[in-house]
Amino acid sequence: QVQLVESGGGSVQAGGSLRLSCQASKYTATSYCMGWFRQTPGKEREGVATLGSDGSTKYADSVNGRFTISRDNAKKTLYLQITDLRPEDTGMYYCAYNRGYNRGACSSLLASAFRDWGQGTQVTVLT
């Protein structure tokens, strides 16, 4: 099991930016899918962005053009660059990893496609 630790959350004014990081505890497979999800109290975990080992990315419509997912393989770190933050972006952001790559599953933005999860980092957008 890969352990994931998120960081970079905080309270930011609407229109601002943040970069979230997700550090993996150990070497991850060459074939994988990683993603960022967010959740607010009383709601289901929502897929925000995913990155496959082939470099393909998928974004939720609500964040497309504002969020960018990327990975530094040498640092075993996944990033989520967030710009033009909106109040509806508030939530706990989770990093997720699944060994093996299936294009359909990875682009589905479904939480059920991922096995390993971090503890989350809180993002609060102030108005």
Short mmCIF file of the C-alpha atoms (twelve columns), coordinates in Angstrom:
data_MODEL
# 
_entry.id   MODEL 
# 
loop_
_atom_site.group_PDB 
_atom_site.id 
_atom_site.type_symbol 
_atom_site.label_atom_id 
_atom_site.label_alt_id 
_atom_site.label_comp_id 
_atom_site.label_asym_id 
_atom_site.label_seq_id 
_atom_site.Cartn_x 
_atom_site.Cartn_y 
_atom_site.Cartn_z 
_atom_site.pdbx_PDB_model_num 
ATOM 1   C CA . GLN A 1   0.000   0.000  0.000   1 
ATOM 2   C CA . VAL A 2   1.269   3.469  -0.878  1 
ATOM 3   C CA . GLN A 3   0.936   6.083  1.835   1 
ATOM 4   C CA . LEU A 4   0.070   9.570  0.680   1 
ATOM 5   C CA . VAL A 5   0.492   12.842 2.551   1 
ATOM 6   C CA . GLU A 6   -1.152  16.013 1.273   1 
ATOM 7   C CA . SER A 7   -0.049  19.556 2.043   1 
ATOM 8   C CA . GLY A 8   -0.515  23.077 0.772   1 
ATOM 9   C CA . GLY A 9   -4.077  23.790 1.797   1 
ATOM 10  C CA . GLY A 10  -5.136  26.950 3.552   1 
ATOM 11  C CA . SER A 11  -7.505  29.901 3.610   1 
ATOM 12  C CA . VAL A 12  -7.336  32.053 0.500   1 
ATOM 13  C CA . GLN A 13  -9.337  34.983 -0.828  1 
ATOM 14  C CA . ALA A 14  -11.556 34.313 -3.811  1 
ATOM 15  C CA . GLY A 15  -9.574  34.755 -7.008  1 
ATOM 16  C CA . GLY A 16  -6.376  33.586 -5.369  1 
ATOM 17  C CA . SER A 17  -4.189  30.569 -6.014  1 
ATOM 18  C CA . LEU A 18  -2.838  27.553 -4.187  1 
ATOM 19  C CA . ARG A 19  -0.622  24.620 -4.995  1 
ATOM 20  C CA . LEU A 20  -1.433  21.369 -3.278  1 
ATOM 21  C CA . SER A 21  1.187   18.648 -2.954  1 
ATOM 22  C CA . CYS A 22  0.869   14.927 -2.360  1 
ATOM 23  C CA . GLN A 23  3.979   13.069 -1.250  1 
ATOM 24  C CA . ALA A 24  4.046   9.314  -1.792  1 
ATOM 25  C CA . SER A 25  5.818   7.232  0.839   1 
ATOM 26  C CA . LYS A 26  7.591   4.919  -1.541  1 
ATOM 27  C CA . TYR A 27  8.233   4.105  -5.117  1 
ATOM 28  C CA . THR A 28  5.034   3.926  -7.120  1 
ATOM 29  C CA . ALA A 29  4.475   1.601  -10.042 1 
ATOM 30  C CA . THR A 30  5.256   2.669  -13.594 1 
ATOM 31  C CA . SER A 31  1.625   1.999  -14.482 1 
ATOM 32  C CA . TYR A 32  -0.749  3.960  -12.289 1 
ATOM 33  C CA . CYS A 33  -3.539  6.440  -11.976 1 
ATOM 34  C CA . MET A 34  -3.402  9.298  -9.478  1 
ATOM 35  C CA . GLY A 35  -5.969  11.898 -8.715  1 
ATOM 36  C CA . TRP A 36  -7.297  14.693 -6.570  1 
ATOM 37  C CA . PHE A 37  -10.720 14.615 -4.989  1 
ATOM 38  C CA . ARG A 38  -12.565 17.025 -2.752  1 
ATOM 39  C CA . GLN A 39  -15.325 16.667 -0.230  1 
ATOM 40  C CA . THR A 40  -17.517 18.923 1.853   1 
ATOM 41  C CA . PRO A 41  -19.607 17.821 4.850   1 
ATOM 42  C CA . GLY A 42  -22.707 15.907 3.837   1 
ATOM 43  C CA . LYS A 43  -21.603 15.443 0.240   1 
ATOM 44  C CA . GLU A 44  -19.943 12.639 -1.635  1 
ATOM 45  C CA . ARG A 45  -16.288 12.788 -2.553  1 
ATOM 46  C CA . GLU A 46  -15.990 14.532 -5.915  1 
ATOM 47  C CA . GLY A 47  -13.321 13.808 -8.493  1 
ATOM 48  C CA . VAL A 48  -11.443 16.973 -9.444  1 
ATOM 49  C CA . ALA A 49  -8.584  15.794 -11.645 1 
ATOM 50  C CA . THR A 50  -6.748  12.617 -12.559 1 
ATOM 51  C CA . LEU A 51  -3.392  11.833 -14.129 1 
ATOM 52  C CA . GLY A 52  -2.547  8.543  -15.784 1 
ATOM 53  C CA . SER A 53  0.898   7.032  -16.187 1 
ATOM 54  C CA . ASP A 54  0.620   7.728  -19.924 1 
ATOM 55  C CA . GLY A 55  0.365   11.447 -19.160 1 
ATOM 56  C CA . SER A 56  -3.321  11.723 -19.878 1 
ATOM 57  C CA . THR A 57  -5.339  14.041 -17.667 1 
ATOM 58  C CA . LYS A 58  -9.002  14.483 -16.911 1 
ATOM 59  C CA . TYR A 59  -10.665 17.385 -15.158 1 
ATOM 60  C CA . ALA A 60  -14.106 17.950 -13.729 1 
ATOM 61  C CA . ASP A 61  -16.031 20.496 -15.780 1 
ATOM 62  C CA . SER A 62  -16.243 22.801 -12.765 1 
ATOM 63  C CA . VAL A 63  -12.456 23.181 -12.545 1 
ATOM 64  C CA . ASN A 64  -11.363 22.821 -16.158 1 
ATOM 65  C CA . GLY A 65  -9.106  25.711 -17.107 1 
ATOM 66  C CA . ARG A 66  -8.424  26.665 -13.486 1 
ATOM 67  C CA . PHE A 67  -6.819  23.520 -12.038 1 
ATOM 68  C CA . THR A 68  -3.721  21.748 -13.322 1 
ATOM 69  C CA . ILE A 69  -2.592  18.311 -12.172 1 
ATOM 70  C CA . SER A 70  1.044   17.296 -12.539 1 
ATOM 71  C CA . ARG A 71  3.608   14.922 -11.096 1 
ATOM 72  C CA . ASP A 72  7.309   15.011 -10.314 1 
ATOM 73  C CA . ASN A 73  8.412   11.402 -10.575 1 
ATOM 74  C CA . ALA A 74  11.820  12.016 -9.019  1 
ATOM 75  C CA . LYS A 75  10.193  13.493 -5.924  1 
ATOM 76  C CA . LYS A 76  7.287   11.008 -5.938  1 
ATOM 77  C CA . THR A 77  5.013   14.006 -5.602  1 
ATOM 78  C CA . LEU A 78  1.682   14.839 -7.202  1 
ATOM 79  C CA . TYR A 79  0.608   18.460 -7.493  1 
ATOM 80  C CA . LEU A 80  -2.603  20.353 -8.022  1 
ATOM 81  C CA . GLN A 81  -2.172  23.960 -9.084  1 
ATOM 82  C CA . ILE A 82  -5.355  25.888 -8.374  1 
ATOM 83  C CA . THR A 83  -6.035  29.344 -9.768  1 
ATOM 84  C CA . ASP A 84  -9.012  31.697 -9.706  1 
ATOM 85  C CA . LEU A 85  -10.324 30.113 -6.518  1 
ATOM 86  C CA . ARG A 86  -14.067 30.305 -5.970  1 
ATOM 87  C CA . PRO A 87  -16.130 29.793 -2.796  1 
ATOM 88  C CA . GLU A 88  -17.466 26.529 -4.226  1 
ATOM 89  C CA . ASP A 89  -13.888 25.191 -4.305  1 
ATOM 90  C CA . THR A 90  -13.914 25.049 -0.505  1 
ATOM 91  C CA . GLY A 91  -13.483 21.549 0.844   1 
ATOM 92  C CA . MET A 92  -11.108 18.857 2.022   1 
ATOM 93  C CA . TYR A 93  -8.846  17.844 -0.826  1 
ATOM 94  C CA . TYR A 94  -7.641  14.264 -1.000  1 
ATOM 95  C CA . CYS A 95  -4.910  12.645 -3.025  1 
ATOM 96  C CA . ALA A 96  -5.531  9.157  -4.390  1 
ATOM 97  C CA . TYR A 97  -3.462  6.444  -6.059  1 
ATOM 98  C CA . ASN A 98  -4.203  3.225  -7.837  1 
ATOM 99  C CA . ARG A 99  -1.618  0.768  -9.076  1 
ATOM 100 C CA . GLY A 100 -2.165  -0.137 -12.693 1 
ATOM 101 C CA . TYR A 101 -3.644  2.004  -15.407 1 
ATOM 102 C CA . ASN A 102 -7.019  1.712  -17.085 1 
ATOM 103 C CA . ARG A 103 -7.857  4.719  -19.224 1 
ATOM 104 C CA . GLY A 104 -11.589 4.442  -18.705 1 
ATOM 105 C CA . ALA A 105 -11.379 4.036  -14.952 1 
ATOM 106 C CA . CYS A 106 -8.780  6.757  -14.563 1 
ATOM 107 C CA . SER A 107 -10.784 9.300  -16.551 1 
ATOM 108 C CA . SER A 108 -14.018 8.452  -14.783 1 
ATOM 109 C CA . LEU A 109 -13.152 10.669 -11.806 1 
ATOM 110 C CA . LEU A 110 -14.786 8.065  -9.573  1 
ATOM 111 C CA . ALA A 111 -13.450 7.468  -6.072  1 
ATOM 112 C CA . SER A 112 -14.105 3.749  -6.470  1 
ATOM 113 C CA . ALA A 113 -11.293 3.568  -9.039  1 
ATOM 114 C CA . PHE A 114 -8.668  4.308  -6.372  1 
ATOM 115 C CA . ARG A 115 -7.316  2.162  -3.588  1 
ATOM 116 C CA . ASP A 116 -4.941  4.338  -1.608  1 
ATOM 117 C CA . TRP A 117 -5.876  7.668  -0.069  1 
ATOM 118 C CA . GLY A 118 -4.251  10.445 1.891   1 
ATOM 119 C CA . GLN A 119 -5.708  12.150 4.955   1 
ATOM 120 C CA . GLY A 120 -6.590  15.345 3.119   1 
ATOM 121 C CA . THR A 121 -5.721  19.018 3.232   1 
ATOM 122 C CA . GLN A 122 -8.343  21.701 3.811   1 
ATOM 123 C CA . VAL A 123 -8.927  24.484 1.313   1 
ATOM 124 C CA . THR A 124 -11.132 27.370 2.370   1 
ATOM 125 C CA . VAL A 125 -11.992 30.158 -0.048  1 
ATOM 126 C CA . LEU A 126 -12.886 33.447 1.621   1 
ATOM 127 C CA . THR A 127 -15.283 35.953 0.106   1 
# 
